[in-house]
């Protein structure tokens, strides 16, 4: 089982004649592999799918939200992080934790908006939260929920 956008999905390895890929449908991530008994290989195929799907999701959400801010769009990165859900670097770089793939998309949106607000307010003072509230009125809900669970550095899917 793995989490994707707030839902649990099963993992299955299926034989393939030539192409190796993964497909999410019907509550299952099906991994098609030339070597279906090689769980490590299947894990790499699944991880590649997850990384690409997450990058596409984050990029599309990021692009839509960055348009709302009247400033040049920062560079976007995604990576596994153990202590943060996102970060903003003054060199105009936003980094989003890959573990947000487990949560409903609203949590991803909150983290993106939070980091974009740092373009205008580098710290977490009143002005920062006023700006965040103007884009995400219920930000406290997401903030509270994400504080309950810390990132684990989620990097891979495992088959049993």
Buried (B, 14 or more C-beta within 10 A) or exposed (E): EBEBBEEEBEBBBEEBEEEBEBEBEEEBBBBBBEEBEBBEBBBBBBBBBBBEBBBEBBEEBBEEBBEEBEEEBBEBEBEEBEEEBBBBEEEEEBBBBBBBBBBEBBBBBBBBBBBBBBBEBEEEEEEBBEBBEEBBEEBEEBBEBBEEEEBEEBEEBEBE
